[in-house]
Amino acid sequence: MERWFEYPEIDPVALAIGPLKVHWYGLMYLIGFLAAWWLGRYRARQSHTPLREEQVGDVIFYGAIGVVLGGRFGYVIFYNFDKFLEDPLWLFQVWTGGMAFHGGLLGVIIAIWLYARSQNIRFWNMIDFVAPLVPIGLGLGRIGNFIGSELYGRAADVPWAMVFPTDPLQIARHPSQLYQFALEGVLLFTVLWVYSRKPRPTMAVSGLFLLVYGCSRFVVEFFRQPDAHLGPVAFQWMTMGQLLSIPMIIAGIVLMVLAYRWADARTTTGAPN
């Protein structure tokens, strides 16, 4: 089948100054944090948000620490635990690569909990504030994966399939990084940003984040090449990414149901929402 596109083969190193190399993947993370800071300050001007503009920078700093530490721990524990048992110090070799979203999410949740506690702010109000800012970094991170020719998709015969230079088999594959950019980045951001523009019941925005991301990740895993050392982890077809997304989907549904039930109960009893 004739392919519509060829992989652009962009140098994964965005900037090199002597021995110092700045990769596109890291640069995308930086842009994502800056964009989250800018949009967070915009959100903080709304009357129904729990933060002041000057607090947003601190929240982004806490979140960045949570992403890096949680993402690394998640990658090691969820995807390479055997290697960690063989060499525990490998956990700290962050320069060798390896980050996992699900671990990063847990890291952000813990970091935000610590910040909310220090500022005497309700945890769920904080998480609802942060949730719409997260997809920006997720989407840009997938662009970084695409430029780095990593985490590519399964073999495909669709016209937009690409041959990635790092693929040892050199066969046409789904550009699954771009699928994830569209779903986890553009779609998730649009849904959450529009939904959160008006006051919503506490936990509803967080629940919607978990639900939409979990469904998006579960679907895209059908097109993404599973980790070679893991392969299917359940039922001969389910990947680790799908297995970890199921609790997110369930938690998202539960949070949204509880959010609206409690909101209705408060309205019925006349208590403030």
C-alpha positions in Angstrom: 0.0 0.0 0.0 1.3 3.5 -0.9 2.1 5.5 2.2 1.0 9.1 2.4 3.8 10.2 4.7 7.4 9.5 5.4 8.8 9.8 8.9 10.5 13.3 9.0 13.6 12.1 11.0 14.0 15.2 13.1 17.2 15.2 15.2 16.0 14.3 18.7 18.6 16.7 20.1 17.1 20.2 19.9 20.2 22.0 21.1 23.8 21.0 21.6 26.4 23.3 23.3 29.6 21.3 23.7 28.9 18.2 25.7 25.5 19.6 26.8 22.6 18.3 24.8 19.0 19.3 25.2 16.6 16.8 23.7 13.2 17.6 22.3 11.5 15.3 24.8 12.9 17.3 27.7 12.2 20.6 26.0 8.6 19.5 25.5 8.2 18.9 29.2 9.6 22.4 29.9 7.1 24.0 27.4 4.3 22.0 29.0 5.1 23.3 32.5 5.4 26.9 31.2 2.0 26.5 29.4 0.4 25.0 32.5 1.8 27.9 34.6 0.3 30.5 32.2 -3.1 28.8 31.9 -3.1 28.2 35.7 -2.7 31.9 36.3 -5.6 32.5 33.9 -7.8 29.9 35.8 -6.8 31.4 39.1 -8.6 34.7 38.2 -11.9 32.8 38.1 -14.0 33.2 41.2 -14.7 29.5 41.8 -11.0 28.4 41.9 -9.1 27.8 45.2 -5.8 29.5 44.3 -4.5 33.0 43.9 -2.4 33.8 40.8 0.8 34.1 42.9 0.3 30.5 44.2 0.2 28.9 40.7 4.0 28.9 40.3 4.4 26.9 43.6 1.8 24.4 42.5 3.5 23.8 39.1 6.8 23.3 41.0 5.3 20.7 43.3 3.7 19.1 40.2 6.9 19.0 38.3 8.7 17.2 41.2 5.8 14.8 41.4 5.9 14.0 37.6 9.6 13.3 37.6 9.8 11.2 40.7 6.5 9.5 40.2 7.1 8.9 36.5 10.5 7.3 37.2 9.3 5.1 40.1 6.3 4.1 38.1 8.4 3.1 35.1 10.7 1.0 37.3 8.0 -0.7 39.3 5.4 -1.2 36.6 7.5 -2.0 33.6 11.0 -3.0 34.8 10.7 -4.3 38.3 12.9 -7.4 37.6 15.7 -5.1 36.4 15.3 -3.0 39.6 15.6 -6.2 41.7 18.9 -7.0 39.9 20.3 -3.5 40.3 18.4 -1.3 42.8 20.7 1.7 41.9 19.3 1.7 38.4 16.3 3.4 39.9 18.3 6.6 40.1 19.9 6.4 36.6 17.3 8.8 35.2 19.7 9.7 32.3 19.1 6.2 30.8 15.5 7.2 30.2 12.2 5.7 31.3 9.1 7.4 32.6 5.6 6.1 33.1 2.4 8.2 33.0 0.6 6.2 35.6 3.5 6.6 38.1 3.7 10.3 37.2 0.0 10.7 38.0 0.5 9.2 41.4 3.5 11.4 42.0 1.4 14.6 41.1 -1.4 13.5 43.3 0.9 13.1 46.3 2.7 16.4 45.5 -0.6 18.3 45.3 -1.8 16.7 48.5 1.3 17.9 50.3 0.9 21.5 48.8 -2.8 21.6 49.6 -2.1 20.5 53.2 0.6 23.2 53.6 -1.8 25.9 52.4 -4.9 24.5 54.2 -6.8 24.0 50.9 -9.2 21.2 50.3 -7.4 18.4 48.4 -10.2 17.8 45.9 -10.5 21.5 45.1 -6.8 21.5 44.3 -6.9 18.4 42.1 -9.9 19.8 40.2 -7.9 23.0 39.6 -4.8 21.2 38.3 -6.5 18.5 36.2 -7.3 20.7 33.1 -3.6 21.8 33.0 -2.1 18.3 32.8 -3.1 17.4 29.2 -0.9 20.1 27.8 2.2 18.4 29.0 0.9 14.9 28.1 0.3 16.0 24.5 3.7 17.7 24.1 5.4 14.7 25.7 3.9 12.5 22.9 5.3 14.9 20.3 8.7 14.4 22.0 8.2 10.6 21.7 7.5 11.0 18.0 10.5 13.2 17.4 12.7 10.7 19.3 11.2 7.8 17.3 10.2 6.0 20.5 7.1 4.3 21.7 5.9 3.8 18.1 2.9 1.7 17.1 2.2 -1.8 15.9 2.7 -3.0 12.3 0.1 -1.4 10.0 -0.9 -1.2 6.4 -2.8 2.1 6.6 -1.7 4.8 4.3 -0.4 7.0 7.1 1.8 4.3 8.6 5.5 5.2 9.0 8.8 3.5 9.1 10.7 4.6 12.3 14.5 4.8 12.1 14.9 3.2 15.5 12.8 0.2 14.6 15.0 -2.9 14.1 12.5 -4.5 11.8 12.1 -1.4 9.6 8.4 -2.0 8.9 5.5 0.4 8.5 3.8 1.1 11.8 1.0 3.2 13.3 2.3 6.6 14.5 0.7 5.9 17.8 2.5 8.8 19.4 0.4 11.1 17.3 -2.7 9.2 18.2 -1.9 9.8 21.9 -1.2 13.5 21.2 -4.6 13.8 19.7 -6.5 11.9 22.4 -4.5 12.5 25.6 -3.5 16.0 24.6 -5.9 17.8 22.3 -9.1 15.9 23.1 -8.6 15.6 26.9 -7.5 19.3 27.2 -10.5 20.5 25.2 -13.1 18.4 27.2 -11.6 19.4 30.6 -11.1 23.1 29.7 -14.6 23.6 28.4 -16.2 21.6 31.3 -14.3 23.4 34.0 -15.0 26.9 32.8 -18.2 26.8 35.0 -18.4 25.8 38.6 -18.8 22.0 38.9 -19.4 19.7 41.9 -16.2 18.9 43.8 -14.4 15.9 42.4 -16.3 16.1 39.0 -13.4 17.6 37.0 -10.9 15.1 38.5 -13.3 12.2 37.7 -13.8 13.4 34.1 -10.0 13.6 33.7 -9.5 10.0 34.9 -12.4 8.7 32.8 -11.4 10.4 29.5 -7.7 9.7 29.9 -8.3 6.1 30.9 -10.6 5.4 27.9 -8.2 7.2 25.5 -5.2 5.3 26.8 -7.1 1.9 26.7 -8.1 2.5 23.1 -4.7 3.7 21.8 -2.9 0.7 23.3 -4.5 -1.4 20.6 -2.3 0.5 18.1 0.8 1.0 20.3 3.6 -1.6 20.2 3.7 -3.4 23.6 7.0 -3.3 25.6 9.1 -6.1 24.2 10.1 -7.5 27.6 6.4 -7.5 28.8 4.1 -8.2 25.9 0.5 -9.0 26.8 0.0 -9.1 30.6 -3.5 -10.5 30.7 -5.9 -12.5 28.5 -3.2 -12.8 25.8 -4.0 -9.3 24.5 -4.2 -6.8 27.3 -1.1 -4.6 27.7 0.3 -3.1 30.9 -1.0 0.3 29.8 -4.5 -1.0 29.5 -4.3 -2.9 32.8 -3.3 0.3 34.6 -6.0 2.3 32.8 -8.9 0.2 34.1 -8.7 1.5 37.7 -8.6 5.0 36.3 -11.8 4.5 34.3 -13.5 2.9 37.3 -12.3 5.7 39.7 -13.4 8.3 37.2 -16.9 7.0 37.0 -17.1 6.6 40.8 -15.9 10.2 41.4 -18.3 11.7 39.0 -21.3 9.8 40.4 -20.3 10.7 43.9 -19.7 14.3 43.0 -23.1 14.8 41.5 -24.9 12.8 44.2 -23.3 14.8 47.0 -24.0 18.0 45.1 -27.7 17.0 44.7 -27.9 16.1 48.4 -26.4 19.4 49.5 -28.9 21.2 47.2 -31.8 19.3 48.6 -30.9 19.9 52.2 -30.0 23.5 51.5 -26.4 23.1 52.5 -23.8 25.1 50.5 -22.0 23.3 47.6 
